[in-house]
Amino acid sequence: MSLKPYWVNHPVELRFTAALALIISPLVVCWFICESVWELRGDVARAYKEVWGYVIRGGE
């Protein structure tokens, strides 16, 4: 049994693809999380305006 790392016995293209996937996948996850938070922030701001407008108008 060899003690060499898995990628040592594989071609450069595979190593490059794996490295690219390791770099891009966290960025994609971060993008979706940031987008969800941004959308949620907009929903919260909209709800806040609606409730505050209701309070200002005196419960109309």
PyMOL Python script that loads the backbone (N, CA, C, O; Angstrom):
from pymol import cmd

cmd.read_pdbstr("""\
ATOM      1  N   MET A   1       0.846  -1.190   0.000  1.00  0.00           N
ATOM      2  CA  MET A   1       0.000   0.000   0.000  1.00  0.00           C
ATOM      3  C   MET A   1       0.885   1.244   0.000  1.00  0.00           C
ATOM      4  O   MET A   1       1.820   1.365   0.791  1.00  0.00           O
ATOM      5  N   SER A   2       0.570   2.147  -0.891  1.00  0.00           N
ATOM      6  CA  SER A   2       1.367   3.363  -1.033  1.00  0.00           C
ATOM      7  C   SER A   2       0.902   4.431  -0.050  1.00  0.00           C
ATOM      8  O   SER A   2      -0.294   4.588   0.199  1.00  0.00           O
ATOM      9  N   LEU A   3       1.857   5.153   0.495  1.00  0.00           N
ATOM     10  CA  LEU A   3       1.534   6.238   1.423  1.00  0.00           C
ATOM     11  C   LEU A   3       1.460   7.591   0.717  1.00  0.00           C
ATOM     12  O   LEU A   3       1.292   8.632   1.352  1.00  0.00           O
ATOM     13  N   LYS A   4       1.588   7.551  -0.615  1.00  0.00           N
ATOM     14  CA  LYS A   4       1.503   8.799  -1.376  1.00  0.00           C
ATOM     15  C   LYS A   4       0.071   9.328  -1.353  1.00  0.00           C
ATOM     16  O   LYS A   4      -0.880   8.550  -1.280  1.00  0.00           O
ATOM     17  N   PRO A   5      -0.081  10.645  -1.415  1.00  0.00           N
ATOM     18  CA  PRO A   5      -1.442  11.200  -1.489  1.00  0.00           C
ATOM     19  C   PRO A   5      -2.163  10.727  -2.750  1.00  0.00           C
ATOM     20  O   PRO A   5      -1.533  10.347  -3.736  1.00  0.00           O
ATOM     21  N   TYR A   6      -3.464  10.757  -2.699  1.00  0.00           N
ATOM     22  CA  TYR A   6      -4.312  10.273  -3.792  1.00  0.00           C
ATOM     23  C   TYR A   6      -3.972  10.926  -5.123  1.00  0.00           C
ATOM     24  O   TYR A   6      -3.913  10.247  -6.148  1.00  0.00           O
ATOM     25  N   TRP A   7      -3.745  12.252  -5.119  1.00  0.00           N
ATOM     26  CA  TRP A   7      -3.590  12.987  -6.371  1.00  0.00           C
ATOM     27  C   TRP A   7      -2.231  12.795  -7.041  1.00  0.00           C
ATOM     28  O   TRP A   7      -2.061  13.185  -8.197  1.00  0.00           O
ATOM     29  N   VAL A   8      -1.263  12.205  -6.344  1.00  0.00           N
ATOM     30  CA  VAL A   8       0.069  12.029  -6.925  1.00  0.00           C
ATOM     31  C   VAL A   8       0.019  11.097  -8.130  1.00  0.00           C
ATOM     32  O   VAL A   8       0.751  11.306  -9.098  1.00  0.00           O
ATOM     33  N   ASN A   9      -0.819  10.086  -8.090  1.00  0.00           N
ATOM     34  CA  ASN A   9      -0.880   9.101  -9.168  1.00  0.00           C
ATOM     35  C   ASN A   9      -1.875   9.469 -10.262  1.00  0.00           C
ATOM     36  O   ASN A   9      -2.157   8.644 -11.131  1.00  0.00           O
ATOM     37  N   HIS A  10      -2.404  10.665 -10.242  1.00  0.00           N
ATOM     38  CA  HIS A  10      -3.405  11.063 -11.219  1.00  0.00           C
ATOM     39  C   HIS A  10      -2.871  12.174 -12.115  1.00  0.00           C
ATOM     40  O   HIS A  10      -1.967  12.914 -11.727  1.00  0.00           O
ATOM     41  N   PRO A  11      -3.431  12.287 -13.305  1.00  0.00           N
ATOM     42  CA  PRO A  11      -2.933  13.271 -14.267  1.00  0.00           C
ATOM     43  C   PRO A  11      -3.133  14.713 -13.795  1.00  0.00           C
ATOM     44  O   PRO A  11      -3.943  15.001 -12.914  1.00  0.00           O
ATOM     45  N   VAL A  12      -2.370  15.592 -14.412  1.00  0.00           N
ATOM     46  CA  VAL A  12      -2.395  17.011 -14.057  1.00  0.00           C
ATOM     47  C   VAL A  12      -3.782  17.605 -14.262  1.00  0.00           C
ATOM     48  O   VAL A  12      -4.222  18.439 -13.471  1.00  0.00           O
ATOM     49  N   GLU A  13      -4.481  17.177 -15.326  1.00  0.00           N
ATOM     50  CA  GLU A  13      -5.813  17.725 -15.605  1.00  0.00           C
ATOM     51  C   GLU A  13      -6.765  17.465 -14.440  1.00  0.00           C
ATOM     52  O   GLU A  13      -7.550  18.333 -14.057  1.00  0.00           O
ATOM     53  N   LEU A  14      -6.683  16.258 -13.887  1.00  0.00           N
ATOM     54  CA  LEU A  14      -7.554  15.910 -12.763  1.00  0.00           C
ATOM     55  C   LEU A  14      -7.211  16.756 -11.541  1.00  0.00           C
ATOM     56  O   LEU A  14      -8.099  17.226 -10.830  1.00  0.00           O
ATOM     57  N   ARG A  15      -5.914  16.945 -11.306  1.00  0.00           N
ATOM     58  CA  ARG A  15      -5.500  17.768 -10.168  1.00  0.00           C
ATOM     59  C   ARG A  15      -5.941  19.211 -10.360  1.00  0.00           C
ATOM     60  O   ARG A  15      -6.382  19.858  -9.410  1.00  0.00           O
ATOM     61  N   PHE A  16      -5.826  19.712 -11.570  1.00  0.00           N
ATOM     62  CA  PHE A  16      -6.248  21.083 -11.872  1.00  0.00           C
ATOM     63  C   PHE A  16      -7.755  21.233 -11.669  1.00  0.00           C
ATOM     64  O   PHE A  16      -8.215  22.210 -11.078  1.00  0.00           O
ATOM     65  N   THR A  17      -8.513  20.260 -12.162  1.00  0.00           N
ATOM     66  CA  THR A  17      -9.973  20.291 -12.015  1.00  0.00           C
ATOM     67  C   THR A  17     -10.365  20.236 -10.543  1.00  0.00           C
ATOM     68  O   THR A  17     -11.264  20.959 -10.112  1.00  0.00           O
ATOM     69  N   ALA A  18      -9.703  19.391  -9.776  1.00  0.00           N
ATOM     70  CA  ALA A  18     -10.005  19.286  -8.345  1.00  0.00           C
ATOM     71  C   ALA A  18      -9.683  20.594  -7.630  1.00  0.00           C
ATOM     72  O   ALA A  18     -10.453  21.047  -6.784  1.00  0.00           O
ATOM     73  N   ALA A  19      -8.550  21.198  -7.968  1.00  0.00           N
ATOM     74  CA  ALA A  19      -8.176  22.471  -7.345  1.00  0.00           C
ATOM     75  C   ALA A  19      -9.179  23.558  -7.707  1.00  0.00           C
ATOM     76  O   ALA A  19      -9.571  24.360  -6.861  1.00  0.00           O
ATOM     77  N   LEU A  20      -9.588  23.577  -8.963  1.00  0.00           N
ATOM     78  CA  LEU A  20     -10.572  24.564  -9.416  1.00  0.00           C
ATOM     79  C   LEU A  20     -11.897  24.373  -8.683  1.00  0.00           C
ATOM     80  O   LEU A  20     -12.528  25.346  -8.270  1.00  0.00           O
ATOM     81  N   ALA A  21     -12.314  23.130  -8.523  1.00  0.00           N
ATOM     82  CA  ALA A  21     -13.564  22.842  -7.808  1.00  0.00           C
ATOM     83  C   ALA A  21     -13.471  23.272  -6.346  1.00  0.00           C
ATOM     84  O   ALA A  21     -14.436  23.793  -5.787  1.00  0.00           O
ATOM     85  N   LEU A  22     -12.317  23.055  -5.730  1.00  0.00           N
ATOM     86  CA  LEU A  22     -12.138  23.447  -4.327  1.00  0.00           C
ATOM     87  C   LEU A  22     -12.130  24.963  -4.156  1.00  0.00           C
ATOM     88  O   LEU A  22     -12.494  25.472  -3.096  1.00  0.00           O
ATOM     89  N   ILE A  23     -11.719  25.680  -5.190  1.00  0.00           N
ATOM     90  CA  ILE A  23     -11.719  27.145  -5.122  1.00  0.00           C
ATOM     91  C   ILE A  23     -13.106  27.699  -5.433  1.00  0.00           C
ATOM     92  O   ILE A  23     -13.570  28.615  -4.754  1.00  0.00           O
ATOM     93  N   ILE A  24     -13.768  27.159  -6.441  1.00  0.00           N
ATOM     94  CA  ILE A  24     -15.040  27.720  -6.913  1.00  0.00           C
ATOM     95  C   ILE A  24     -16.214  27.340  -6.017  1.00  0.00           C
ATOM     96  O   ILE A  24     -17.091  28.170  -5.779  1.00  0.00           O
ATOM     97  N   SER A  25     -16.252  26.112  -5.517  1.00  0.00           N
ATOM     98  CA  SER A  25     -17.430  25.684  -4.755  1.00  0.00           C
ATOM     99  C   SER A  25     -17.703  26.537  -3.513  1.00  0.00           C
ATOM    100  O   SER A  25     -18.866  26.865  -3.277  1.00  0.00           O
ATOM    101  N   PRO A  26     -16.710  26.917  -2.703  1.00  0.00           N
ATOM    102  CA  PRO A  26     -17.027  27.802  -1.573  1.00  0.00           C
ATOM    103  C   PRO A  26     -17.523  29.170  -2.033  1.00  0.00           C
ATOM    104  O   PRO A  26     -18.356  29.784  -1.367  1.00  0.00           O
ATOM    105  N   LEU A  27     -17.015  29.649  -3.167  1.00  0.00           N
ATOM    106  CA  LEU A  27     -17.471  30.940  -3.692  1.00  0.00           C
ATOM    107  C   LEU A  27     -18.939  30.867  -4.101  1.00  0.00           C
ATOM    108  O   LEU A  27     -19.703  31.802  -3.861  1.00  0.00           O
ATOM    109  N   VAL A  28     -19.328  29.754  -4.717  1.00  0.00           N
ATOM    110  CA  VAL A  28     -20.723  29.573  -5.128  1.00  0.00           C
ATOM    111  C   VAL A  28     -21.626  29.497  -3.900  1.00  0.00           C
ATOM    112  O   VAL A  28     -22.691  30.113  -3.872  1.00  0.00           O
ATOM    113  N   VAL A  29     -21.206  28.752  -2.897  1.00  0.00           N
ATOM    114  CA  VAL A  29     -21.990  28.646  -1.660  1.00  0.00           C
ATOM    115  C   VAL A  29     -22.125  30.017  -1.009  1.00  0.00           C
ATOM    116  O   VAL A  29     -23.213  30.395  -0.576  1.00  0.00           O
ATOM    117  N   CYS A  30     -21.030  30.761  -0.938  1.00  0.00           N
ATOM    118  CA  CYS A  30     -21.049  32.106  -0.354  1.00  0.00           C
ATOM    119  C   CYS A  30     -21.983  33.011  -1.141  1.00  0.00           C
ATOM    120  O   CYS A  30     -22.724  33.799  -0.553  1.00  0.00           O
ATOM    121  N   TRP A  31     -21.954  32.906  -2.473  1.00  0.00           N
ATOM    122  CA  TRP A  31     -22.831  33.718  -3.317  1.00  0.00           C
ATOM    123  C   TRP A  31     -24.298  33.461  -2.981  1.00  0.00           C
ATOM    124  O   TRP A  31     -25.071  34.405  -2.816  1.00  0.00           O
ATOM    125  N   PHE A  32     -24.687  32.187  -2.877  1.00  0.00           N
ATOM    126  CA  PHE A  32     -26.084  31.857  -2.577  1.00  0.00           C
ATOM    127  C   PHE A  32     -26.482  32.314  -1.175  1.00  0.00           C
ATOM    128  O   PHE A  32     -27.600  32.787  -0.972  1.00  0.00           O
ATOM    129  N   ILE A  33     -25.579  32.176  -0.212  1.00  0.00           N
ATOM    130  CA  ILE A  33     -25.875  32.634   1.151  1.00  0.00           C
ATOM    131  C   ILE A  33     -26.044  34.144   1.167  1.00  0.00           C
ATOM    132  O   ILE A  33     -26.993  34.657   1.760  1.00  0.00           O
ATOM    133  N   CYS A  34     -25.129  34.863   0.517  1.00  0.00           N
ATOM    134  CA  CYS A  34     -25.212  36.331   0.480  1.00  0.00           C
ATOM    135  C   CYS A  34     -26.481  36.787  -0.233  1.00  0.00           C
ATOM    136  O   CYS A  34     -27.134  37.735   0.204  1.00  0.00           O
ATOM    137  N   GLU A  35     -26.827  36.123  -1.316  1.00  0.00           N
ATOM    138  CA  GLU A  35     -28.033  36.480  -2.061  1.00  0.00           C
ATOM    139  C   GLU A  35     -29.284  36.251  -1.210  1.00  0.00           C
ATOM    140  O   GLU A  35     -30.204  37.068  -1.224  1.00  0.00           O
ATOM    141  N   SER A  36     -29.316  35.147  -0.475  1.00  0.00           N
ATOM    142  CA  SER A  36     -30.459  34.855   0.393  1.00  0.00           C
ATOM    143  C   SER A  36     -30.575  35.878   1.509  1.00  0.00           C
ATOM    144  O   SER A  36     -31.673  36.337   1.825  1.00  0.00           O
ATOM    145  N   VAL A  37     -29.446  36.235   2.107  1.00  0.00           N
ATOM    146  CA  VAL A  37     -29.452  37.232   3.185  1.00  0.00           C
ATOM    147  C   VAL A  37     -29.904  38.579   2.639  1.00  0.00           C
ATOM    148  O   VAL A  37     -30.675  39.285   3.289  1.00  0.00           O
ATOM    149  N   TRP A  38     -29.430  38.941   1.448  1.00  0.00           N
ATOM    150  CA  TRP A  38     -29.807  40.225   0.846  1.00  0.00           C
ATOM    151  C   TRP A  38     -31.308  40.276   0.567  1.00  0.00           C
ATOM    152  O   TRP A  38     -31.960  41.293   0.802  1.00  0.00           O
ATOM    153  N   GLU A  39     -31.848  39.165   0.061  1.00  0.00           N
ATOM    154  CA  GLU A  39     -33.281  39.089  -0.217  1.00  0.00           C
ATOM    155  C   GLU A  39     -34.078  39.157   1.090  1.00  0.00           C
ATOM    156  O   GLU A  39     -35.103  39.836   1.159  1.00  0.00           O
ATOM    157  N   LEU A  40     -33.615  38.464   2.107  1.00  0.00           N
ATOM    158  CA  LEU A  40     -34.273  38.492   3.418  1.00  0.00           C
ATOM    159  C   LEU A  40     -34.236  39.899   3.999  1.00  0.00           C
ATOM    160  O   LEU A  40     -35.213  40.355   4.593  1.00  0.00           O
ATOM    161  N   ARG A  41     -33.110  40.588   3.829  1.00  0.00           N
ATOM    162  CA  ARG A  41     -32.981  41.958   4.311  1.00  0.00           C
ATOM    163  C   ARG A  41     -34.026  42.852   3.657  1.00  0.00           C
ATOM    164  O   ARG A  41     -34.623  43.694   4.328  1.00  0.00           O
ATOM    165  N   GLY A  42     -34.252  42.682   2.371  1.00  0.00           N
ATOM    166  CA  GLY A  42     -35.270  43.453   1.660  1.00  0.00           C
ATOM    167  C   GLY A  42     -36.666  43.160   2.180  1.00  0.00           C
ATOM    168  O   GLY A  42     -37.483  44.069   2.327  1.00  0.00           O
ATOM    169  N   ASP A  43     -36.942  41.884   2.459  1.00  0.00           N
ATOM    170  CA  ASP A  43     -38.253  41.504   2.999  1.00  0.00           C
ATOM    171  C   ASP A  43     -38.467  42.104   4.380  1.00  0.00           C
ATOM    172  O   ASP A  43     -39.558  42.582   4.692  1.00  0.00           O
ATOM    173  N   VAL A  44     -37.428  42.080   5.208  1.00  0.00           N
ATOM    174  CA  VAL A  44     -37.529  42.644   6.558  1.00  0.00           C
ATOM    175  C   VAL A  44     -37.741  44.151   6.476  1.00  0.00           C
ATOM    176  O   VAL A  44     -38.560  44.701   7.212  1.00  0.00           O
ATOM    177  N   ALA A  45     -37.012  44.822   5.588  1.00  0.00           N
ATOM    178  CA  ALA A  45     -37.168  46.273   5.435  1.00  0.00           C
ATOM    179  C   ALA A  45     -38.577  46.614   4.955  1.00  0.00           C
ATOM    180  O   ALA A  45     -39.178  47.581   5.425  1.00  0.00           O
ATOM    181  N   ARG A  46     -39.098  45.830   4.032  1.00  0.00           N
ATOM    182  CA  ARG A  46     -40.449  46.055   3.518  1.00  0.00           C
ATOM    183  C   ARG A  46     -41.486  45.874   4.630  1.00  0.00           C
ATOM    184  O   ARG A  46     -42.407  46.681   4.762  1.00  0.00           O
ATOM    185  N   ALA A  47     -41.336  44.830   5.414  1.00  0.00           N
ATOM    186  CA  ALA A  47     -42.262  44.570   6.524  1.00  0.00           C
ATOM    187  C   ALA A  47     -42.165  45.673   7.570  1.00  0.00           C
ATOM    188  O   ALA A  47     -43.182  46.099   8.119  1.00  0.00           O
ATOM    189  N   TYR A  48     -40.958  46.134   7.848  1.00  0.00           N
ATOM    190  CA  TYR A  48     -40.753  47.211   8.822  1.00  0.00           C
ATOM    191  C   TYR A  48     -41.455  48.483   8.366  1.00  0.00           C
ATOM    192  O   TYR A  48     -42.127  49.144   9.157  1.00  0.00           O
ATOM    193  N   LYS A  49     -41.300  48.824   7.089  1.00  0.00           N
ATOM    194  CA  LYS A  49     -41.967  50.018   6.543  1.00  0.00           C
ATOM    195  C   LYS A  49     -43.482  49.881   6.650  1.00  0.00           C
ATOM    196  O   LYS A  49     -44.180  50.829   7.013  1.00  0.00           O
ATOM    197  N   GLU A  50     -43.976  48.700   6.332  1.00  0.00           N
ATOM    198  CA  GLU A  50     -45.421  48.467   6.366  1.00  0.00           C
ATOM    199  C   GLU A  50     -45.960  48.610   7.794  1.00  0.00           C
ATOM    200  O   GLU A  50     -46.972  49.277   8.011  1.00  0.00           O
ATOM    201  N   VAL A  51     -45.297  47.996   8.748  1.00  0.00           N
ATOM    202  CA  VAL A  51     -45.733  48.078  10.150  1.00  0.00           C
ATOM    203  C   VAL A  51     -45.590  49.498  10.667  1.00  0.00           C
ATOM    204  O   VAL A  51     -46.490  50.001  11.339  1.00  0.00           O
ATOM    205  N   TRP A  52     -44.472  50.156  10.365  1.00  0.00           N
ATOM    206  CA  TRP A  52     -44.247  51.520  10.838  1.00  0.00           C
ATOM    207  C   TRP A  52     -45.279  52.468  10.222  1.00  0.00           C
ATOM    208  O   TRP A  52     -45.766  53.372  10.900  1.00  0.00           O
ATOM    209  N   GLY A  53     -45.609  52.274   8.967  1.00  0.00           N
ATOM    210  CA  GLY A  53     -46.646  53.087   8.323  1.00  0.00           C
ATOM    211  C   GLY A  53     -47.994  52.875   8.982  1.00  0.00           C
ATOM    212  O   GLY A  53     -48.768  53.819   9.143  1.00  0.00           O
ATOM    213  N   TYR A  54     -48.274  51.651   9.359  1.00  0.00           N
ATOM    214  CA  TYR A  54     -49.530  51.324  10.054  1.00  0.00           C
ATOM    215  C   TYR A  54     -49.577  52.041  11.408  1.00  0.00           C
ATOM    216  O   TYR A  54     -50.618  52.575  11.792  1.00  0.00           O
ATOM    217  N   VAL A  55     -48.452  52.052  12.129  1.00  0.00           N
ATOM    218  CA  VAL A  55     -48.382  52.713  13.439  1.00  0.00           C
ATOM    219  C   VAL A  55     -48.545  54.220  13.278  1.00  0.00           C
ATOM    220  O   VAL A  55     -49.276  54.850  14.041  1.00  0.00           O
ATOM    221  N   ILE A  56     -47.870  54.799  12.292  1.00  0.00           N
ATOM    222  CA  ILE A  56     -47.938  56.252  12.061  1.00  0.00           C
ATOM    223  C   ILE A  56     -49.364  56.665  11.708  1.00  0.00           C
ATOM    224  O   ILE A  56     -49.848  57.693  12.181  1.00  0.00           O
ATOM    225  N   ARG A  57     -50.037  55.871  10.882  1.00  0.00           N
ATOM    226  CA  ARG A  57     -51.405  56.215  10.471  1.00  0.00           C
ATOM    227  C   ARG A  57     -52.414  55.980  11.592  1.00  0.00           C
ATOM    228  O   ARG A  57     -53.578  56.359  11.465  1.00  0.00           O
ATOM    229  N   GLY A  58     -51.989  55.376  12.656  1.00  0.00           N
ATOM    230  CA  GLY A  58     -52.881  55.172  13.792  1.00  0.00           C
ATOM    231  C   GLY A  58     -53.742  53.934  13.667  1.00  0.00           C
ATOM    232  O   GLY A  58     -54.847  53.895  14.209  1.00  0.00           O
ATOM    233  N   GLY A  59     -53.266  52.932  12.971  1.00  0.00           N
ATOM    234  CA  GLY A  59     -53.981  51.663  12.900  1.00  0.00           C
ATOM    235  C   GLY A  59     -55.104  51.625  11.893  1.00  0.00           C
ATOM    236  O   GLY A  59     -56.079  50.898  12.083  1.00  0.00           O
ATOM    237  N   GLU A  60     -54.990  52.387  10.834  1.00  0.00           N
ATOM    238  CA  GLU A  60     -56.038  52.379   9.797  1.00  0.00           C
ATOM    239  C   GLU A  60     -56.039  51.065   9.057  1.00  0.00           C
ATOM    240  O   GLU A  60     -56.847  50.868   8.149  1.00  0.00           O
TER     241      GLU A  60
END
""", "prot")
cmd.dss("prot")
cmd.show_as("cartoon", "prot")
cmd.util.cbc("prot")
cmd.orient("prot")
